[in-house]
């Protein structure tokens, strides 16, 4: 039986549970403010009620930013790096 994926393509990570799963599984994510991507594709290093720290050390406020998993196309391109 195949494992069910933890996230769907382009799923928004909203809850603490979403962020925790993404961090534990080193799920690559994109961070956006409005429609502009803030940083290159990265993984979550830590989070709290107010902010998310990504692997490059950048801290983003949760209230201003949106975090998404990658699309299927982006996952292929990211995994081939």
RAQUINOR-V772260 format. One record per residue. N is the residue number from 1. PHI is phi in whole degrees, 0 to 359 (999 if undefined). D_FIRST is the distance of its C-alpha to the first C-alpha in Angstrom with 1 decimal. Layout:
n: [N/N]
phi: [PHI/PHI]
d_first: [D_FIRST/D_FIRST]
This chain:
n: [1/2/3/4/5/6/7/8/9/10/11/12/13/14/15/16/17/18/19/20/21/22/23/24/25/26/27/28/29/30/31/32/33/34/35/36/37/38/39/40/41/42/43/44/45/46/47/48/49/50/51/52/53/54/55/56/57/58/59/60/61/62/63/64/65/66/67/68/69/70/71/72/73/74/75/76/77/78/79/80/81]
phi: [999/286/287/284/297/290/228/270/295/59/283/282/264/248/276/300/296/301/294/298/297/296/292/297/264/51/289/292/228/242/247/235/232/57/248/257/287/279/222/297/305/207/243/273/268/200/204/214/297/247/212/230/255/263/302/278/96/292/252/238/285/294/288/255/246/238/240/229/285/278/287/300/297/295/297/296/295/292/287/273/283]
d_first: [0.0/3.8/6.6/9.0/12.3/15.1/17.7/18.5/20.9/24.5/23.6/26.7/26.5/28.9/28.3/28.5/24.9/23.9/26.3/25.1/21.4/22.7/25.1/22.7/20.1/23.0/22.0/24.7/26.8/29.9/32.8/35.1/38.4/39.4/37.9/38.7/36.2/37.8/36.3/34.2/30.4/29.8/27.8/29.0/30.9/32.0/33.0/35.1/36.4/38.6/37.1/34.3/34.9/33.0/32.7/36.1/37.8/38.5/38.7/38.0/39.0/36.3/38.9/39.7/36.5/33.1/30.0/27.1/23.9/24.2/23.7/21.4/24.6/25.8/22.6/23.0/26.7/26.3/23.8/26.3/29.2]
